[in-house]
């Protein structure tokens, strides 16, 4: 295909393996056949108001029925206007009313090994009490509340209590710096911060209250702080500003009816990194979001009452919002939370937890899977993983080598793998296999869910042909899409809706193959333009990781006098430091896998790659290193700043 059009990305890596659904896997609550899925998808495409209206009536409890399913074109679409609803009620009260109050809602294990199980009636009591605490603190519907906590049940309790009274929660991952907390407090104009003294991570205490204290020197909108005592470390408590969680809860009433909120009432703000240095406050509303989280959890994970479901994300990310708290609890499921690191006290911790709690559904990130691979098969082989019936992956495209390892070593070749594509902005999963009915291809997120109508287009918005890389867009609105960037609606329109008229632009490149399967090729700003050919960095990375010596790779472009852009590969090895011979071997390996067009210009060995705390490689920073320039933009999501320093020290 011609690569002269900037909207086209050449797809040069081809994966032909096809895995039919396991014969023994019987969907329990999801779609039962490919024909049933296809009928639902076509109906949703042709009659979106009827499709989404029926789902909302059948699956949500309304205090007042909505008058209109949807109105307005993207980006100004509104959903379920006139309806009154409450997300906390959806997640707790209605299950108790249905007689399921004794069912486990949250199974939690702390890194030191402490365990708590909250039944739905326990969760209801704690949420109602804390909702009353918030009211006594002067928090009202529409106020913004910052949550900066470790992975403890109180984080879920606090977010559901905010939802119960109509306060808009803004959760900040507990590893962020005080400056990041201050930036987000200021942008949201938060009135209250809920935090903990500290949290546990790899046997060490991560001080959270101290970071909050520092952040409040720069965020003047915050009036009060509530502190949950997790580790018992010493903290400074400022009189008339700081309050202990346990003291506030001690004599509080457990009677707090859920507020009847408008469908479009802001449920939460979640900040995601911006290339300009200013984080983007993605805002989601109540009815559309809770319906999307609920239905996608049910469809994609075939989540039934018998399952013990574990999403390994942190609640500080959208994956944790949708698939640890809101999605599973809206379905009345048992959701698992774990506080610590996957390699503490050793690299078998996750598999020990799967065996201990008989986890049946396991959802994690490709970054984690590659780490598991590097640690070795001996760790999962020590544990009984036979309880697993479905595996999921989230966060970035998964390379075929990691997919196959997950399939064989963890799934025992018996578990369907749902490779899910979605974003903070979409609120829920958009493209994914459906377990038991979709044949899967390693590295492909397969087909869109009902109600999701994507297209692959060029820069002018023209759909392009099979197996041609282009821009991934959504051509129809969906209920759980973001409504704005908090306080900056113009940036919202410019970021997501200005590139292709009438469409949501995801920022990702993708291709669709002859079977209608989607292959996400990574961020379009992670596309290389080599001698006029636009190549996906993800495909070059997959080729590198396919080599037996490589555990992880990140590929970026850098200015090249002859080609326009050269290919620089940062490579982490399973063992050793690497040498010139291995560089030559890897270069030839990429040429053989993809072709001469993708021959690396540079290969740099790195013990570790710069990542966000959710595990995504920060390729923007690697581009700066490859180009020999200082890093600009937002770096508050970077997990370990020493990684950057080491890479710069070894700069060629």
C-alpha positions, 0 to 999 in steps of 0.5 A, a space after each residue: 500500500 502507499 504510505 505517502 498519506 500521513 494517516 496510513 501506517 504500514 502493518 508489517 508484522 503478521 500473526 496467523 495463529 487462530 485459537 477457537 474457543 475452548 470446547 468445554 467453556 460454556 458462557 454463563 451470562 455473556 452471549 451464547 453464540 457468534 450469531 447472538 453477538 452479531 445480531 446484538 451488535 447490528 441492532 445496537 449500530 442501527 438502533 442505538 437509542 433502543 438498544 441502550 434504552 432497553 439495557 438501562 431499563 432492564 439492568 439499572 434501578 431508577 428513582 425516576 425514569 429517564 425521558 430520553 435515551 440520548 440527545 445531541 451529536 458527538 461531542 455533546 451527546 447526553 444520555 438518559 436525560 430526566 432520569 434519577 439514579 445513584 451509582 452507590 445504590 446500584 453497587 450495594 443496596 439493590 443486592 441486599 434488597 434481593 437477599 444477597 447481603 451475606 454474599 462476599 463483596 470484597 475479598 482483600 489481602 494486604 501485603 503483610 498478609 492481613 485479610 478482610 472480607 466485606 459482605 454486601 451488608 458490611 460494605 453498605 454499613 461502612 459506606 453509609 457511615 462514611 457518607 455521613 462523615 462526609 456530610 459532617 465535613 460539609 461535603 455536598 453534592 457537586 463538591 470534589 473530593 480527592 482520594 489519595 490512598 493505598 489499596 485498602 477497602 477504605 478506598 472503595 468505601 470512600 469512593 462509594 460514599 462520595 457517589 452516595 451523596 453526589 460528591 465527585 471523587 478524584 482518585 490519585 494513585 498513591 505513588 504520585 508525588 506531592 506536586 502531582 497531588 497539588 496540581 490535581 487538587 488545584 485543577 479540581 478545586 478539591 475541598 477535602 482530601 482522604 488519605 492514609 498515614 502510609 501504605 505497604 509496597 515491597 515491605 516498605 512503608 510509602 508515606 502518603 500523609 507526608 506527601 499530602 501535607 506538602 501538597 497542601 502548601 500549594 493547594 489552597 482549596 482543600 479545607 480538611 483531611 481525613 487520615 486512615 491509619 494503615 501502618 501506624 507510622 508517625 504523622 503530623 496531624 494539624 488541629 482543625 484540619 486533619 481528622 482520623 478516619 476511625 475516630 470520625 466513624 466510631 459513633 457515626 450513624 449507618 443510616 444514609 439513603 442514597 441521593 437521587 441524582 441526575 443521570 448526567 451528574 458528575 460521578 468522578 474526575 480521573 486525571 491522565 497525563 498530557 503531553 503539554 505538561 498539564 494533566 487532563 481531568 477526564 470527567 465521567 457521569 453517573 448513569 451512562 458510566 455505571 451501565 457501561 461498567 456493568 455490562 462490559 464486565 458481564 459480557 467480557 468476563 462472563 461474570 457470574 455469581 459463582 466467580 471470584 474475580 481478580 483485577 490486579 490493577 490499582 483503583 487509582 487507574 481507570 481499570 481499577 475504577 471500572 473493573 475492581 469497584 463499579 463493574 463487579 459490584 454493580 453485578 453483585 459479584 465478589 471482587 478481590 483487592 490486593 495491596 502489594 507488589 506481585 514479587 513480594 515476598 517472592 515472585 510467586 505471590 500472585 499465583 499463591 493468591 490465585 490458589 488461596 482464593 480459588 480465583 476464577 477470572 484473572 485480569 492483568 496487564 501485558 507489562 505484568 505478564 512479561 515480568 512473570 515470564 522473566 521471573 520464570 515458569 517455576 513460580 506459577 508451577 508451584 501453585 494450583 491454578 486449576 480454578 482459573 477459567 478465564 484470563 484477561 489483559 489490559 493497558 496496551 497491545 499484548 505481543 504474541 509471545 506474551 499472549 502464548 505464555 499466558 495461554 499455556 503457562 497460566 491458562 493451561 491452554 484451557 482458558 479463553 483470553 480476553 485481550 481488551 482495548 479501551 481507555 480512561 476516556 472510554 470509561 469501559 472496554 470497547 473492543 474485546 473477544 467474547 469468551 466461549 464464542 470468539 476465536 482469538 488471535 494472539 495480539 488482536 483485541 478482535 471485535 467491537 462490543 455491541 454499541 461500539 462502532 469503530 472505523 480505521 480511517 486516513 487523515 481525511 476520515 476516509 475508511 481504508 481497506 483490510 490490513 492497512 494501518 490507519 487511525 482508530 476512531 469511533 463513529 457513534 457515541 456510547 453512554 460511558 464516554 467521557 463528557 468533558 475535560 474538567 474545567 476545559 471543554 475546549 481542550 476536550 473538543 480539540 483533543 478528541 474530536 477535532 482530527 476527524 469530523 464527527 468522530 471520537 479519535 482514540 489517538 491509536 493506530 490500528 488495522 482491521 484484517 480480513 476477518 474483521 479483527 482489530 489490531 491496535 498498533 499503538 499510539 499514533 505519536 509512537 509511529 515511525 516515519 522511516 524513508 517515507 514508510 510509516 511503521 508501528 513501533 508496537 510491531 517492531 517491539 513484538 519482533 524484538 520480544 519474540 527473541 529468546 534473550 529479550 524480555 521487554 522492548 521499547 522502540 522510538 524514532 529519532 532524527 536521521 539525516 538520510 531516512 528522516 527518522 531512524 529506529 532506536 530500540 531500548 531492550 531489556 534482557 532476561 539475563 546479562 548486559 548484552 554486547 555488540 554480538 547480541 546487537 547484531 543478532 537482534 538487528 538480523 532478527 528484526 529484519 527476518 521477522 519484518 523486513 529490511 524496512 524495519 532494520 534498527 539503527 540503534 539498539 540500546 540495552 537497558 536494565 529497566 525502562 521508564 514506566 508509569 506506575 500503571 506499567 506503561 512504557 513512557 516512550 515520549 521520554 525515550 524519544 527525548 533520550 534517543 534525540 539527545 534532548 531534555 525531557 519536557 511535558 508531564 513526568 508526574 506519572 513516572 514510577 522511578 526517576 532513576 531509570 531515566 538517569 541511568 539511561 542518560 548516563 549510558 547514552 551513546 
